[in-house]
Amino acid sequence: MRFAIVGCGVISATHSACIAGIEGAELVAVADIVEERAKKLAQKYNCDYYTDYHEMLKRDDIDIVNVCVPSGLHHIIAIDAMNAGKHVIVEKPMDITLPAADAMLEAAYKTGMKMSVISQHRFDDAMIEIKKAIDSGRAGKLYFGASHTKWYRSQEYYDSGDWRGTWALDGGGAIMNQSVHYVDLLQYAIGPVDEIYAYTGTLAHERIEVEDLAVASVKFKNGALGIIEGSTLAWPGLATKLDIYAENGTMGIKNDKIAYWNLKDASDEEKQKLLVKDEIKIGAADAATISANSHARQIMDVMDAIKNDREPKVNGVEGRKPLAVIVALYESAKTGKPVTVS
């Protein structure tokens, strides 16, 4: 299948490397309003480049468009691509508002194109094992879940692009941009969020409109309680963590690997197998260091969904869920009141 990328910034390197490494995938074109960025990526992968993505979308040899532009532009590019008859893979978050996300869902429905929102950590081995234990009933009743993204971003990071740290294009800070992955895993594991109560602050950075620290209490629809913590001020960049307390034990992920596996029926052999100590690149201090393995798994899932005419595992409906939680978190921080997630 033939791919094109719109947006040749930091995350495009992950997408292009994945496409190059997948059998049966080919990158045929890239687009960016900054010609030098588009040209540099195109030269690396021996493909065509454009400064106007509309011109690129006129090509009939593009099957899938990967949308890697600033978050607040996701809906514009994705809808244009689907209307041009292309399937889309949209970087996280889906967009920065629920009306924009809903417009994307409507476009996918009307055009019949597949849309997938990058939630690559659902494809991590660690999350697959935890989800299996929950869905099979092995973990029992769920009591508590917590998402912690304790990362660091320098002032230079925010100063490197006019869109970074703005409500209009970034849509938020430490929660919307960095913590969205583990917020997604939290609601994916425990279930739909009912209500959220949050505080946010901009404590360590200058010249940004958005938060560099947020904490929230969460109430899930199944009665479980939880916590969300996200930051970009934890120098030099600490861990991402998911904690789950359930009737039949506790499970946890740290830096995308199983950190503890304390299910009551777990054997020592199972624990030894699951508690892998290998370090992987998580982007705690630098987004450019994120491992591409799980991105590749998600891209291959989209290819298989197209081939077999099924929904991608993380379609638009799934991509909207963490966005709804984050939008409610910001509303709570703004109003000082608990907010129901819609």
Residue pairs with C-beta under 8 A, 6 or more apart in sequence:
1 24
1 25
1 26
1 63
1 64
1 303
1 306
2 26
2 27
2 28
2 61
2 62
2 63
2 64
3 19
3 25
3 26
3 27
3 28
3 62
3 63
3 64
3 65
3 66
4 27
4 28
4 29
4 30
4 31
4 56
4 57
4 59
4 62
4 64
4 65
4 66
4 86
5 12
5 15
5 16
5 27
5 29
5 30
5 31
5 41
5 65
5 66
5 68
6 30
6 31
6 32
6 53
6 56
6 65
6 66
6 67
6 68
6 69
6 77
6 81
7 31
7 32
7 67
7 68
7 69
7 70
7 77
7 91
8 30
8 31
8 32
8 34
8 37
8 38
8 40
8 41
8 68
9 32
9 37
9 68
9 69
9 161
10 287
10 288
11 68
11 91
11 287
11 290
12 30
12 41
12 66
12 68
13 41
13 288
14 290
14 292
14 295
15 66
15 68
15 89
15 91
15 295
15 299
16 27
16 30
16 41
16 44
16 45
17 292
18 292
18 295
18 296
18 299
19 25
19 26
19 27
19 66
19 299
20 27
20 45
21 292
21 296
22 296
22 299
22 300
22 303
24 303
25 299
25 303
27 45
27 47
28 47
28 48
28 59
28 61
28 62
29 42
29 47
29 48
29 49
29 50
29 56
29 59
29 62
30 38
30 41
30 42
30 45
30 47
30 48
30 49
30 50
31 38
31 49
31 50
31 51
31 52
31 53
31 56
32 38
32 41
32 49
32 51
33 51
34 51
35 49
35 51
38 49
38 50
38 51
39 49
41 49
42 48
42 49
48 56
50 56
53 77
53 80
54 80
56 62
57 65
57 80
57 81
57 84
57 86
58 84
62 86
63 86
63 87
63 306
64 86
64 87
64 88
64 89
64 302
64 303
64 306
65 77
65 78
65 81
65 86
65 87
65 88
65 89
66 88
66 89
66 91
67 74
67 77
67 78
67 81
67 88
67 89
67 90
67 91
68 91
69 77
70 161
70 163
70 169
70 170
71 91
71 92
71 93
71 95
71 96
71 169
71 170
71 171
71 176
71 177
72 95
72 96
72 100
72 163
72 168
72 169
72 170
72 171
73 169
74 90
74 91
74 93
74 94
74 95
74 96
74 100
74 104
75 95
75 100
75 101
75 103
75 104
78 88
78 90
78 104
78 107
78 115
79 103
79 104
79 107
81 88
81 113
82 88
82 107
82 108
82 111
82 113
82 115
83 107
83 111
85 111
85 113
86 113
87 113
87 114
87 115
87 302
87 306
88 113
88 114
88 115
88 116
89 115
89 116
89 118
89 298
89 299
89 302
90 104
90 115
90 116
90 117
90 118
90 319
91 118
92 117
92 118
92 119
92 180
92 181
92 184
92 319
92 322
93 117
93 171
93 176
93 177
93 180
93 319
93 322
93 323
93 326
94 100
94 101
94 104
94 117
94 316
94 319
94 320
94 323
95 101
95 104
95 171
95 323
96 167
96 169
96 170
96 171
96 172
96 176
96 323
97 171
97 327
98 320
98 323
98 324
98 327
98 342
101 316
101 319
101 320
101 323
102 320
104 115
104 316
105 115
105 316
105 317
105 320
107 113
107 115
108 114
108 115
108 315
108 316
114 302
114 305
114 306
114 311
114 312
114 315
115 312
115 315
115 316
115 319
116 298
116 301
116 302
116 305
116 312
116 313
116 314
116 315
116 316
116 319
117 314
117 315
117 316
117 318
117 319
117 320
118 295
118 298
118 314
119 181
119 184
119 188
119 298
119 314
119 318
119 319
119 322
120 181
120 294
120 295
120 297
120 298
121 127
121 181
121 182
121 184
121 185
121 256
121 294
122 131
122 184
122 185
122 188
122 298
122 313
122 314
123 294
123 297
123 298
123 301
123 313
124 253
124 256
124 294
125 276
126 253
126 256
126 257
126 258
126 274
127 185
127 188
127 189
127 242
127 253
129 258
129 261
129 274
130 189
130 242
130 244
130 251
130 253
130 258
131 188
131 189
132 138
133 139
133 251
133 263
134 142
134 189
134 244
134 246
138 248
138 263
138 265
139 244
139 246
139 247
139 248
139 249
139 251
139 263
140 246
140 247
140 248
141 246
141 247
142 189
142 190
142 191
142 220
142 222
142 224
142 244
142 245
142 246
142 247
143 224
143 225
143 245
143 246
143 247
144 224
144 225
144 226
144 243
144 244
144 245
145 186
145 189
145 190
145 218
145 220
145 224
145 226
145 242
145 243
145 244
145 245
146 186
146 226
146 227
146 228
146 229
146 241
146 242
146 243
147 179
147 182
147 183
147 185
147 186
147 226
147 227
147 228
147 229
147 230
147 241
147 242
148 182
148 227
148 229
148 230
148 239
148 240
148 241
148 242
148 243
149 174
149 178
149 179
149 181
149 182
149 229
149 230
149 231
149 240
150 229
150 231
150 234
150 237
150 238
150 239
150 240
150 241
150 284
151 174
151 178
151 230
151 231
151 232
151 234
151 237
151 238
151 240
151 283
151 284
151 285
152 231
152 232
152 233
152 234
152 235
152 236
152 237
152 238
152 284
152 285
153 178
153 205
153 212
153 232
153 285
155 205
155 206
155 207
157 164
158 164
158 165
158 205
158 207
158 208
159 207
163 169
163 170
164 170
164 208
165 173
165 205
165 207
165 208
165 209
165 210
166 208
166 209
166 210
167 209
167 210
170 176
170 177
170 210
171 177
172 210
172 211
172 326
172 330
173 200
173 202
173 208
173 210
173 211
173 212
173 214
173 232
174 210
174 211
174 212
174 213
174 214
174 230
174 231
174 232
174 233
175 183
175 200
175 211
175 214
175 228
175 230
175 326
175 329
175 330
176 210
176 326
176 330
178 230
178 232
179 214
179 228
179 229
179 230
180 322
180 323
180 326
181 240
182 240
182 241
182 242
183 228
183 230
183 322
183 325
183 326
184 321
184 322
185 242
185 253
186 218
186 226
186 228
186 242
187 193
187 321
187 322
187 325
188 321
189 242
189 244
190 220
190 222
190 224
190 226
190 244
191 220
191 221
191 222
191 224
192 220
192 221
192 222
192 321
192 341
193 218
193 219
193 220
193 221
193 324
193 325
193 328
193 341
194 219
194 220
194 221
194 340
194 341
195 218
195 219
195 338
195 339
195 340
195 341
196 216
196 217
196 218
196 219
196 228
196 325
196 328
196 329
196 332
196 338
196 339
196 341
197 216
197 217
197 332
197 337
197 338
197 339
198 214
198 215
198 216
198 217
198 228
198 329
198 330
198 332
198 333
199 214
199 215
199 216
199 333
200 211
200 213
200 214
200 329
200 330
200 333
201 211
201 212
201 213
201 214
202 208
202 210
202 211
202 212
202 213
203 212
203 213
203 233
204 212
204 213
204 232
204 233
205 212
205 232
205 233
211 333
212 231
212 232
212 233
213 230
213 231
213 232
213 233
214 228
214 229
214 230
214 231
214 329
214 333
215 227
215 228
215 229
216 227
216 228
216 229
216 329
216 332
216 333
217 225
217 226
217 227
218 225
218 226
218 227
218 228
218 325
219 225
219 226
220 226
228 325
228 329
236 285
237 284
237 285
237 286
238 284
239 254
239 255
239 282
239 284
240 253
240 254
240 255
240 256
240 282
240 284
241 252
241 253
241 254
241 255
241 259
242 252
242 253
243 250
243 252
244 250
244 251
244 252
248 263
248 264
248 265
249 262
249 263
249 264
249 266
250 260
250 262
250 263
251 258
251 260
251 261
251 262
251 263
252 258
252 259
252 260
253 259
255 279
255 280
255 282
255 284
256 280
256 282
256 291
256 294
257 276
257 277
257 278
257 280
258 274
258 275
258 276
259 275
260 275
261 270
261 271
261 274
261 275
280 291
280 293
281 289
281 290
281 291
282 289
282 290
282 291
283 289
283 290
298 312
298 313
298 314
301 312
301 313
301 314
302 312
304 310
305 311
305 312
305 313
324 341
324 342
325 341
328 339
328 340
328 341
328 342
329 339
331 339
332 338
332 339
